[in-house]
């Protein structure tokens, strides 16, 4: 299984104040691997100035062959969101310090 999978995603819900994003994969990625539907929910919960918790939920519908790789979804998706969230939060912190 490739480490990075290209996909088109559509944000179905965004709540900037609560740092909640819901995304649906609409093309490529896991859909090319036998998934019929894949939705991902992320919530970033601030736990102080230097830490946070990332809560996620993944809903999917897949054929039998794809079920065997379903356990890889969280690690691949979270790898991306953790990097993006870290960069975004550091940018906000640096902007507020100036």
C-alpha positions as protocol buffer text, in pm:
chain_id: "A"
residue {
  index: 1
  type: UNK
  ca { x: 0 y: 0 z: 0 }
}
residue {
  index: 2
  type: UNK
  ca { x: 150 y: 338 z: -96 }
}
residue {
  index: 3
  type: UNK
  ca { x: 227 y: 577 z: 187 }
}
residue {
  index: 4
  type: UNK
  ca { x: 64 y: 876 z: 13 }
}
residue {
  index: 5
  type: UNK
  ca { x: -255 y: 843 z: -187 }
}
residue {
  index: 6
  type: UNK
  ca { x: -385 y: 1128 z: -401 }
}
residue {
  index: 7
  type: UNK
  ca { x: -754 y: 1211 z: -361 }
}
residue {
  index: 8
  type: UNK
  ca { x: -1005 y: 1490 z: -411 }
}
residue {
  index: 9
  type: UNK
  ca { x: -1199 y: 1576 z: -99 }
}
residue {
  index: 10
  type: UNK
  ca { x: -1497 y: 1800 z: -33 }
}
residue {
  index: 11
  type: UNK
  ca { x: -1549 y: 1977 z: 300 }
}
residue {
  index: 12
  type: UNK
  ca { x: -1905 y: 1899 z: 404 }
}
residue {
  index: 13
  type: UNK
  ca { x: -1895 y: 2090 z: 733 }
}
residue {
  index: 14
  type: UNK
  ca { x: -1657 y: 2352 z: 875 }
}
residue {
  index: 15
  type: UNK
  ca { x: -1678 y: 2513 z: 1216 }
}
residue {
  index: 16
  type: UNK
  ca { x: -1376 y: 2742 z: 1250 }
}
residue {
  index: 17
  type: UNK
  ca { x: -1444 y: 2854 z: 1606 }
}
residue {
  index: 18
  type: UNK
  ca { x: -1458 y: 2496 z: 1737 }
}
residue {
  index: 19
  type: UNK
  ca { x: -1188 y: 2369 z: 1495 }
}
residue {
  index: 20
  type: UNK
  ca { x: -1419 y: 2102 z: 1349 }
}
residue {
  index: 21
  type: UNK
  ca { x: -1393 y: 1984 z: 989 }
}
residue {
  index: 22
  type: UNK
  ca { x: -1585 y: 1710 z: 809 }
}
residue {
  index: 23
  type: UNK
  ca { x: -1452 y: 1586 z: 476 }
}
residue {
  index: 24
  type: UNK
  ca { x: -1589 y: 1346 z: 214 }
}
residue {
  index: 25
  type: UNK
  ca { x: -1356 y: 1180 z: -37 }
}
residue {
  index: 26
  type: UNK
  ca { x: -1516 y: 1237 z: -379 }
}
residue {
  index: 27
  type: UNK
  ca { x: -1248 y: 1102 z: -616 }
}
residue {
  index: 28
  type: UNK
  ca { x: -935 y: 887 z: -603 }
}
residue {
  index: 29
  type: UNK
  ca { x: -757 y: 781 z: -287 }
}
residue {
  index: 30
  type: UNK
  ca { x: -935 y: 507 z: -98 }
}
residue {
  index: 31
  type: UNK
  ca { x: -1222 y: 514 z: -349 }
}
residue {
  index: 32
  type: UNK
  ca { x: -975 y: 366 z: -601 }
}
residue {
  index: 33
  type: UNK
  ca { x: -904 y: 84 z: -354 }
}
residue {
  index: 34
  type: UNK
  ca { x: -1263 y: -45 z: -329 }
}
residue {
  index: 35
  type: UNK
  ca { x: -1429 y: 201 z: -92 }
}
residue {
  index: 36
  type: UNK
  ca { x: -1770 y: 324 z: -207 }
}
residue {
  index: 37
  type: UNK
  ca { x: -1791 y: 609 z: 43 }
}
residue {
  index: 38
  type: UNK
  ca { x: -1545 y: 764 z: 291 }
}
residue {
  index: 39
  type: UNK
  ca { x: -1612 y: 1052 z: 532 }
}
residue {
  index: 40
  type: UNK
  ca { x: -1366 y: 1185 z: 788 }
}
residue {
  index: 41
  type: UNK
  ca { x: -1443 y: 1404 z: 1092 }
}
residue {
  index: 42
  type: UNK
  ca { x: -1169 y: 1600 z: 1271 }
}
residue {
  index: 43
  type: UNK
  ca { x: -1190 y: 1809 z: 1584 }
}
residue {
  index: 44
  type: UNK
  ca { x: -892 y: 1987 z: 1736 }
}
residue {
  index: 45
  type: UNK
  ca { x: -933 y: 2044 z: 2110 }
}
residue {
  index: 46
  type: UNK
  ca { x: -694 y: 2295 z: 2264 }
}
residue {
  index: 47
  type: UNK
  ca { x: -540 y: 2175 z: 2591 }
}
residue {
  index: 48
  type: UNK
  ca { x: -328 y: 2481 z: 2668 }
}
residue {
  index: 49
  type: UNK
  ca { x: -81 y: 2697 z: 2479 }
}
residue {
  index: 50
  type: UNK
  ca { x: 149 y: 2410 z: 2387 }
}
residue {
  index: 51
  type: UNK
  ca { x: -79 y: 2108 z: 2334 }
}
residue {
  index: 52
  type: UNK
  ca { x: -400 y: 1983 z: 2179 }
}
residue {
  index: 53
  type: UNK
  ca { x: -599 y: 1667 z: 2121 }
}
residue {
  index: 54
  type: UNK
  ca { x: -708 y: 1563 z: 1773 }
}
residue {
  index: 55
  type: UNK
  ca { x: -1033 y: 1367 z: 1779 }
}
residue {
  index: 56
  type: UNK
  ca { x: -1129 y: 1186 z: 1460 }
}
residue {
  index: 57
  type: UNK
  ca { x: -1399 y: 959 z: 1327 }
}
residue {
  index: 58
  type: UNK
  ca { x: -1407 y: 775 z: 996 }
}
residue {
  index: 59
  type: UNK
  ca { x: -1722 y: 641 z: 831 }
}
residue {
  index: 60
  type: UNK
  ca { x: -1692 y: 422 z: 526 }
}
residue {
  index: 61
  type: UNK
  ca { x: -1869 y: 174 z: 303 }
}
residue {
  index: 62
  type: UNK
  ca { x: -1644 y: -74 z: 121 }
}
residue {
  index: 63
  type: UNK
  ca { x: -1628 y: -403 z: -63 }
}
residue {
  index: 64
  type: UNK
  ca { x: -1481 y: -715 z: 104 }
}
residue {
  index: 65
  type: UNK
  ca { x: -1129 y: -666 z: -36 }
}
residue {
  index: 66
  type: UNK
  ca { x: -1112 y: -307 z: 87 }
}
residue {
  index: 67
  type: UNK
  ca { x: -1221 y: -402 z: 440 }
}
residue {
  index: 68
  type: UNK
  ca { x: -878 y: -562 z: 495 }
}
residue {
  index: 69
  type: UNK
  ca { x: -705 y: -226 z: 448 }
}
residue {
  index: 70
  type: UNK
  ca { x: -959 y: -21 z: 644 }
}
residue {
  index: 71
  type: UNK
  ca { x: -735 y: -17 z: 951 }
}
residue {
  index: 72
  type: UNK
  ca { x: -478 y: 191 z: 758 }
}
residue {
  index: 73
  type: UNK
  ca { x: -716 y: 483 z: 704 }
}
residue {
  index: 74
  type: UNK
  ca { x: -671 y: 650 z: 1043 }
}
residue {
  index: 75
  type: UNK
  ca { x: -293 y: 655 z: 1031 }
}
residue {
  index: 76
  type: UNK
  ca { x: -273 y: 791 z: 677 }
}
residue {
  index: 77
  type: UNK
  ca { x: -541 y: 1056 z: 730 }
}
residue {
  index: 78
  type: UNK
  ca { x: -412 y: 1162 z: 1072 }
}
residue {
  index: 79
  type: UNK
  ca { x: -55 y: 1188 z: 949 }
}
residue {
  index: 80
  type: UNK
  ca { x: -166 y: 1462 z: 712 }
}
residue {
  index: 81
  type: UNK
  ca { x: -400 y: 1645 z: 950 }
}
residue {
  index: 82
  type: UNK
  ca { x: -149 y: 1650 z: 1236 }
}
residue {
  index: 83
  type: UNK
  ca { x: 112 y: 1820 z: 1019 }
}
residue {
  index: 84
  type: UNK
  ca { x: -141 y: 2071 z: 883 }
}
residue {
  index: 85
  type: UNK
  ca { x: -285 y: 2144 z: 1230 }
}
residue {
  index: 86
  type: UNK
  ca { x: 60 y: 2190 z: 1382 }
}
residue {
  index: 87
  type: UNK
  ca { x: 166 y: 2434 z: 1109 }
}
residue {
  index: 88
  type: UNK
  ca { x: -161 y: 2627 z: 1136 }
}
residue {
  index: 89
  type: UNK
  ca { x: -150 y: 2654 z: 1515 }
}
residue {
  index: 90
  type: UNK
  ca { x: 215 y: 2763 z: 1511 }
}
residue {
  index: 91
  type: UNK
  ca { x: 129 y: 3030 z: 1251 }
}
residue {
  index: 92
  type: UNK
  ca { x: -156 y: 3162 z: 1470 }
}
residue {
  index: 93
  type: UNK
  ca { x: 70 y: 3162 z: 1777 }
}
residue {
  index: 94
  type: UNK
  ca { x: 344 y: 3353 z: 1593 }
}
residue {
  index: 95
  type: UNK
  ca { x: 95 y: 3606 z: 1452 }
}
residue {
  index: 96
  type: UNK
  ca { x: -54 y: 3673 z: 1796 }
}
residue {
  index: 97
  type: UNK
  ca { x: 293 y: 3718 z: 1946 }
}
residue {
  index: 98
  type: UNK
  ca { x: 372 y: 4000 z: 1698 }
}
